[in-house]
Amino acid sequence: MYSFLVNPHSRSGLGASVWKTIEPVLKEQQVEYQVFFTQYQRHATRIVHDLTKDLNTHTLVVLGGDGTINEVLNGIVDFSLVTLGYIPIGSSNDFARDIGLSADPLKALEIILHPSQIQTMDVGLLTYRDRQKRRYFAVSTGLGFDAAICHQAVVSRLKVFLNKLKLGKLTYVGIALNRLFYNQPVSMKITVDSEENTSQTFSYEKVYFAAVMNHRYEGGGCMFCPKADATDGVLDLIVVSRLPKWKILILLPTAFFGKHVYFKGIHLLTGTHFSIHSEKALPVHTDGEPIFLQKDIEVTLAPKRLSVISK
């Protein structure tokens, strides 16, 4: 039994039309399935929690973007009992980009129905408000400039317009240019725990953002952490600090190719646990989904991994 989670509003309504092309294939191949349509923010979390609380094995197939993936992750009761399939129809699709999933919905469906490879993926875990709140993430979490872009993208009319032109990922570029001139850099203190059980604390001045990456890509294809690997049991961190704004304008395009790492002011770290303190509260996100302003966050890996259909 396949359980399909469809975000009908993904990429400004593309989700509903894609489902109409997929369902006939399921019926033709006599696939046993059930479908759920999300109706409001975090509805997928509630649906998936109700599905998986029986602690049986489930195959969940998501039609949506990175945000829908995030909602689904946060509803799964036990990752070890779930296999995840994904048909990417979002604006950025960074999760699919890193795994190498097809952007063609019918090809993606064929792989899900007849998989040749299922990989076990790390899942990130963000905690905040003195560890009282927590959210899982697949791609990344961060605070500062990148999160501010995600916050604005959620309500952006530009995103709706560009989605209709099939240029949705340019939303993040346009908003980034806008936020660059309004957001002011801050001081941050970051403590990193490594696999060898060692701990180091770093202080950074004039930080634009810090992002903890499980995958390589964020923000519609920016390869912020080129060496990030969702199967290696560690997380990667990028900190951008002490850069004049004109240099960031030059740097941003290079991030699509991972060449930004050669700029002074780009700091990359690897670890199993990160504690990040900002001198003032900043926007936070998980997989592009906004979380209200925070000064302190902790990021680590979830105790269990998730099986993902990749080929």
HUTAQUI-V190233 format. One record per residue. N is the residue number from 1. RES is the residue in one letter. PHI is phi in degrees with one decimal (NA if undefined). OMEGA is omega in degrees with one decimal (* if undefined). D_LAST is the distance of its C-alpha to the last C-alpha in Angstrom with 2 decimals. Layout:
# HUTAQUI-V190233
{{N;RES;PHI;OMEGA;D_LAST} {N;RES;PHI;OMEGA;D_LAST}}
This chain:
# HUTAQUI-V190233
{{1;M;NA;175.0;19.27} {2;Y;-99.6;175.5;17.01} {3;S;-108.3;-178.6;18.87} {4;F;-93.2;175.3;18.26} {5;L;-109.6;-173.6;19.80} {6;V;-111.5;171.1;20.83} {7;N;-93.0;-174.6;22.71} {8;P;-67.3;-178.0;24.82} {9;H;-97.2;-178.5;26.35} {10;S;-58.5;-175.5;23.28} {11;R;47.1;174.3;23.98} {12;S;56.3;173.2;27.48} {13;G;103.4;-178.9;26.74} {14;L;-65.9;-177.2;23.57} {15;G;-55.6;-178.4;21.91} {16;A;-65.4;-178.1;24.43} {17;S;-70.8;177.9;24.08} {18;V;-65.3;178.2;20.28} {19;W;-60.5;179.8;20.70} {20;K;-65.4;176.4;23.26} {21;T;-87.1;-176.6;20.84} {22;I;-86.3;-174.5;18.20} {23;E;-58.8;177.5;20.73} {24;P;-59.6;178.2;22.12} {25;V;-67.1;178.7;18.82} {26;L;-62.0;179.9;18.66} {27;K;-69.2;-179.4;22.28} {28;E;-62.8;-179.0;22.02} {29;Q;-88.6;177.6;19.39} {30;Q;55.2;178.3;21.53} {31;V;-82.2;176.9;18.91} {32;E;-81.9;-175.9;20.74} {33;Y;-151.7;168.2;20.33} {34;Q;-136.7;-175.8;22.51} {35;V;-130.4;177.2;22.51} {36;F;-128.9;178.5;24.20} {37;F;-104.8;178.8;25.29} {38;T;-74.7;-175.0;26.20} {39;Q;-118.1;-178.4;29.78} {40;Y;-158.2;-177.3;30.67} {41;Q;-59.0;179.2;29.61} {42;R;67.1;174.6;27.94} {43;H;-65.1;-179.9;28.07} {44;A;-60.5;178.6;24.41} {45;T;-61.3;-179.8;25.50} {46;R;-66.0;-179.7;28.23} {47;I;-60.4;-176.3;26.18} {48;V;-67.8;177.1;23.49} {49;H;-61.0;179.2;26.30} {50;D;-64.8;179.7;28.05} {51;L;-71.1;-169.3;25.01} {52;T;-97.1;-178.8;24.14} {53;K;-70.6;176.6;27.72} {54;D;-75.8;177.7;28.06} {55;L;61.5;169.3;26.00} {56;N;-97.3;177.5;24.02} {57;T;-77.8;-178.6;20.26} {58;H;-141.0;169.2;18.48} {59;T;-111.0;-178.8;15.18} {60;L;-104.0;178.4;15.68} {61;V;-118.7;-175.3;14.09} {62;V;-102.7;169.6;15.53} {63;L;-110.4;-177.4;16.72} {64;G;171.2;179.3;18.48} {65;G;-111.3;-179.6;18.66} {66;D;-59.7;178.9;18.70} {67;G;-64.8;177.9;21.92} {68;T;-68.7;174.7;20.58} {69;I;-56.6;-179.4;17.88} {70;N;-60.9;178.9;20.92} {71;E;-61.9;-179.9;22.98} {72;V;-63.3;178.8;20.50} {73;L;-54.2;-174.7;20.23} {74;N;-78.1;173.8;24.00} {75;G;-104.3;-176.7;24.38} {76;I;-70.0;-177.9;22.36} {77;V;-77.5;-179.8;25.04} {78;D;-141.5;-177.2;23.11} {79;F;-58.5;-175.0;19.68} {80;S;-69.4;-179.1;19.37} {81;L;-103.4;-174.3;19.58} {82;V;-121.2;167.9;16.85} {83;T;-112.8;-174.3;13.11} {84;L;-107.9;170.0;12.07} {85;G;-111.8;-174.0;10.07} {86;Y;-142.4;172.6;10.96} {87;I;-114.0;-170.4;12.20} {88;P;-76.2;177.4;13.97} {89;I;-139.7;179.0;17.51} {90;G;-90.4;-179.9;19.59} {91;S;-81.9;-175.7;21.90} {92;S;-105.3;175.9;20.30} {93;N;55.0;-179.1;16.58} {94;D;-69.1;177.3;16.60} {95;F;-61.2;-179.9;14.07} {96;A;-67.0;-178.3;11.41} {97;R;-61.6;-176.9;12.92} {98;D;-70.3;-179.1;12.63} {99;I;-77.2;-179.0;8.99} {100;G;89.0;179.3;8.33} {101;L;-75.6;-179.1;7.39} {102;S;-69.1;175.9;9.16} {103;A;-83.7;177.0;12.80} {104;D;-84.5;-175.2;13.40} {105;P;-55.6;-178.2;13.66} {106;L;-71.6;175.9;13.50} {107;K;-67.4;178.5;10.34} {108;A;-62.5;178.5;8.75} {109;L;-63.4;-179.7;10.62} {110;E;-59.9;178.7;9.60} {111;I;-66.2;-179.6;5.89} {112;I;-65.3;-178.3;7.85} {113;L;-74.6;-178.4;10.40} {114;H;-134.7;-175.0;8.72} {115;P;-71.7;173.9;5.71} {116;S;-108.7;-179.9;5.46} {117;Q;-148.1;173.7;4.93} {118;I;-122.9;-178.6;7.03} {119;Q;-103.4;178.5;8.95} {120;T;-95.3;-170.8;12.57} {121;M;-110.2;171.3;13.81} {122;D;-66.4;174.5;17.48} {123;V;-123.4;179.3;19.28} {124;G;-82.8;180.0;22.38} {125;L;-134.4;175.9;25.71} {126;L;-101.7;171.5;28.56} {127;T;-124.1;-178.6;32.06} {128;Y;-154.9;-174.1;35.13} {129;R;53.0;178.9;38.65} {130;D;55.3;176.8;39.73} {131;R;66.2;178.4;36.58} {132;Q;-84.2;-179.5;37.48} {133;K;-117.5;-179.5;34.46} {134;R;-148.7;174.4;30.79} {135;R;-146.0;174.3;27.46} {136;Y;-83.2;174.3;23.90} {137;F;-144.9;179.1;21.61} {138;A;-96.3;-172.1;17.98} {139;V;-95.5;-173.4;18.63} {140;S;-165.9;168.0;22.35} {141;T;-140.6;-178.8;25.89} {142;G;-172.1;175.7;29.07} {143;L;-138.9;-178.5;32.62} {144;G;110.5;-172.3;34.78} {145;F;-57.4;-177.2;34.08} {146;D;-66.6;178.2;30.32} {147;A;-68.9;177.8;30.90} {148;A;-62.4;176.9;33.83} {149;I;-64.0;179.2;31.65} {150;C;-62.6;179.5;29.27} {151;H;-59.3;-177.2;32.38} {152;Q;-71.6;-179.0;33.80} {153;A;-62.7;-178.5;30.61} {154;V;-60.2;-176.4;30.65} {155;V;-111.0;-172.5;34.02} {156;S;-79.2;171.7;33.81} {157;R;-71.2;177.8;35.00} {158;L;-60.4;-179.6;33.60} {159;K;-63.0;178.9;30.05} {160;V;-62.4;-178.8;30.80} {161;F;-63.7;-178.2;32.37} {162;L;-69.7;176.2;29.63} {163;N;-60.7;179.5;26.91} {164;K;-65.9;177.3;28.91} {165;L;-91.7;-177.4;28.87} {166;K;62.0;179.0;25.09} {167;L;-125.0;-172.2;26.06} {168;G;-56.3;-176.1;25.31} {169;K;-68.4;176.0;24.19} {170;L;-70.9;175.4;27.69} {171;T;-53.1;-174.0;29.05} {172;Y;-69.6;177.0;28.46} {173;V;-67.6;-179.2;30.21} {174;G;-62.7;180.0;33.17} {175;I;-68.5;179.1;33.57} {176;A;-59.9;179.1;33.23} {177;L;-64.1;178.3;36.17} {178;N;-67.2;-176.3;38.14} {179;R;-68.0;-178.2;37.52} {180;L;-57.1;-176.0;38.27} {181;F;-89.3;-179.7;41.88} {182;Y;-108.1;-178.4;42.35} {183;N;-81.2;178.5;40.64} {184;Q;-105.0;-179.5;42.73} {185;P;-66.3;-176.6;41.40} {186;V;-133.7;173.7;42.28} {187;S;-88.8;177.9;42.75} {188;M;-136.5;172.1;40.13} {189;K;-120.3;-174.4;40.20} {190;I;-127.1;176.0;36.96} {191;T;-106.8;-176.1;36.79} {192;V;-118.9;172.2;33.84} {193;D;-101.2;-177.0;33.26} {194;S;-104.7;178.1;31.40} {195;E;-63.1;-178.4;29.77} {196;E;-85.6;179.7;33.18} {197;N;63.3;173.4;34.87} {198;T;-99.9;-177.5;36.73} {199;S;-130.7;177.4;37.44} {200;Q;-132.3;177.9;38.41} {201;T;-117.2;-178.9;39.72} {202;F;-120.9;175.8;39.59} {203;S;-114.3;-179.2;41.66} {204;Y;-128.3;176.8;40.76} {205;E;-106.5;176.5;43.04} {206;K;52.0;-179.3;42.30} {207;V;-87.0;174.7;38.66} {208;Y;-84.7;174.6;36.79} {209;F;-163.5;171.8;33.75} {210;A;-129.5;-178.5;31.83} {211;A;-129.0;175.4;28.12} {212;V;-98.0;-170.7;26.14} {213;M;-112.9;169.7;22.52} {214;N;-95.9;174.1;19.53} {215;H;-111.8;-177.0;17.26} {216;R;-77.4;-168.4;18.62} {217;Y;-105.4;173.8;19.18} {218;E;-151.7;172.4;21.66} {219;G;65.5;176.8;23.80} {220;G;81.1;173.1;21.75} {221;G;114.8;175.1;20.50} {222;C;-75.2;-178.2;23.18} {223;M;-85.7;-172.9;21.87} {224;F;-63.5;178.8;24.49} {225;C;-122.6;-172.9;23.31} {226;P;-59.5;-177.7;21.64} {227;K;-100.1;179.7;21.22} {228;A;-63.8;-177.6;19.81} {229;D;-144.1;-175.3;16.89} {230;A;-73.4;178.8;15.72} {231;T;-118.3;-171.5;15.40} {232;D;-97.3;176.4;18.86} {233;G;77.9;175.4;21.17} {234;V;-137.2;177.0;23.19} {235;L;-113.6;178.5;23.59} {236;D;-114.5;-178.8;24.75} {237;L;-124.9;171.2;27.71} {238;I;-117.9;174.7;29.08} {239;V;-123.0;178.4;32.72} {240;V;-112.7;-174.4;34.35} {241;S;-146.1;173.6;38.14} {242;R;51.6;176.4;41.41} {243;L;-120.6;173.2;40.31} {244;P;-66.1;-174.2;42.54} {245;K;-62.9;179.3;41.01} {246;W;-65.6;179.6;41.45} {247;K;-73.0;176.9;39.32} {248;I;-64.7;176.8;36.50} {249;L;-60.4;177.6;36.60} {250;I;-74.8;-175.2;35.99} {251;L;-70.3;-173.6;33.36} {252;L;-52.7;179.5;31.10} {253;P;-61.7;-178.8;29.81} {254;T;-69.8;-178.9;29.09} {255;A;-66.6;178.0;26.77} {256;F;-67.3;-179.2;24.14} {257;F;-115.3;-179.7;23.98} {258;G;74.9;-177.0;24.69} {259;K;-88.2;178.7;28.20} {260;H;-63.8;-175.9;30.07} {261;V;-63.9;-178.9;30.01} {262;Y;-87.6;178.5;32.89} {263;F;-82.7;170.7;35.20} {264;K;-67.4;-176.8;37.87} {265;G;105.9;174.9;37.38} {266;I;-100.8;-177.8;33.63} {267;H;-118.7;179.8;33.17} {268;L;-120.0;179.7;29.99} {269;L;-134.2;177.3;29.99} {270;T;-129.4;179.8;27.69} {271;G;-170.1;178.8;28.43} {272;T;-102.9;-178.8;27.74} {273;H;-153.5;179.1;30.22} {274;F;-125.7;170.1;31.79} {275;S;-114.4;-174.9;35.01} {276;I;-121.0;177.0;35.83} {277;H;-119.0;177.1;39.27} {278;S;-107.2;-179.1;40.30} {279;E;-65.8;174.5;43.97} {280;K;-142.6;-177.6;43.47} {281;A;-64.9;-177.3;41.08} {282;L;-131.2;173.8;38.11} {283;P;-60.7;178.4;35.28} {284;V;-128.8;176.4;32.21} {285;H;-141.0;166.6;28.68} {286;T;-129.0;-177.9;25.46} {287;D;53.0;178.4;22.40} {288;G;85.5;179.2;25.05} {289;E;-86.6;-172.5;26.81} {290;P;-72.4;171.6;30.49} {291;I;-126.0;-174.8;32.58} {292;F;-59.2;-173.9;36.34} {293;L;-49.7;179.8;38.10} {294;Q;-138.0;173.8;38.07} {295;K;-100.6;-175.5;39.86} {296;D;-130.5;175.1;38.13} {297;I;-136.6;172.2;34.54} {298;E;-127.2;-176.7;32.78} {299;V;-133.1;177.2;29.12} {300;T;-149.5;177.3;27.37} {301;L;-98.6;174.2;24.26} {302;A;-64.6;-178.5;23.99} {303;P;-63.4;-178.1;24.90} {304;K;-117.6;178.2;21.73} {305;R;-95.8;-177.7;18.04} {306;L;-121.2;176.5;15.38} {307;S;-81.6;-176.7;12.20} {308;V;-126.8;175.8;9.31} {309;I;-72.9;-174.0;6.13} {310;S;-116.7;-178.8;3.82} {311;K;-148.1;*;0.00}}
